């Protein structure tokens, strides 16, 4: 088994991630961290929530343990479980327990995707107790000052079955993320995709046009992430319309009418 110190070291971010602040999110996160308060990031897919967490971890100089939540995520997946090794049962910390012990940042991405009986385990960590009960070992781990719990979710996909309970939400300092203003978003796309400013601005214009199709049946418009993907294809010599078709149009929908509308938008810009 890999020593715990080596496992947590793998989660350190040594190089400064590229991140352009949109407001006071970094100051709020730092203040929450100093007071031992967990943070909740809300916002659409691909708007920069994960990149913000990477930047925050780098700025605080702490490891970032990220868990991508899903329907089958169990308490054991987060806290840990016994595994058979050499004919005996050996306890193996899950990512949440590892982060608590090490005083790291634990980021639960898309928390509403996890089973509700799983998310309850974070309640004592997310209030003034800052404790993690490990029932299978009988431990009660008190989080050190360096530990920070962060969760995120996309309000656009909320439903009665997939939403955070009030008892969970009210433990967090919440910050809403959205797509950056056009000038900032174009700077991000140009930097991340390594393309010229004019092409980046055109991609951002297309992205904003797609975001106006929600009333026409499109679940979500093109994220900043998708615009960067398109830019990277263009940087490799793919024609602009073909790049947009592969990374934006075909990604957003299978509906033939919407596909046509998105293609027409791309033609109007490129």
HELIX and SHEET records of a PDB file:
HELIX    1   1 UNK A    4  UNK A    9  1                                   6    
HELIX    2   2 UNK A   25  UNK A   34  1                                  10    
HELIX    3   3 UNK A   49  UNK A   60  1                                  12    
HELIX    4   4 UNK A   75  UNK A   79  1                                   5    
HELIX    5   5 UNK A   95  UNK A  102  1                                   8    
HELIX    6   6 UNK A  111  UNK A  113  5                                   3    
HELIX    7   7 UNK A  116  UNK A  119  1                                   4    
HELIX    8   8 UNK A  120  UNK A  125  5                                   6    
HELIX    9   9 UNK A  155  UNK A  157  5                                   3    
HELIX   10  10 UNK A  166  UNK A  169  1                                   4    
HELIX   11  11 UNK A  182  UNK A  193  1                                  12    
HELIX   12  12 UNK A  197  UNK A  210  1                                  14    
HELIX   13  13 UNK A  211  UNK A  216  5                                   6    
HELIX   14  14 UNK A  224  UNK A  235  1                                  12    
HELIX   15  15 UNK A  240  UNK A  244  1                                   5    
HELIX   16  16 UNK A  245  UNK A  249  3                                   5    
HELIX   17  17 UNK A  250  UNK A  252  1                                   3    
HELIX   18  18 UNK A  256  UNK A  269  1                                  14    
SHEET    1   A 5 UNK A  64  UNK A  68  0                                        
SHEET    2   A 5 UNK A 105  UNK A 109  1                                        
SHEET    3   A 5 UNK A 148  UNK A 153  1                                        
SHEET    4   A 5 UNK A  38  UNK A  42  1                                        
SHEET    5   A 5 UNK A 172  UNK A 176  1                                        
SHEET    1   B 2 UNK A  80  UNK A  85  0                                        
SHEET    2   B 2 UNK A  88  UNK A  93 -1                                        
SHEET    1   C 2 UNK A 131  UNK A 134  0                                        
SHEET    2   C 2 UNK A 139  UNK A 142 -1                                        
END                                                                             
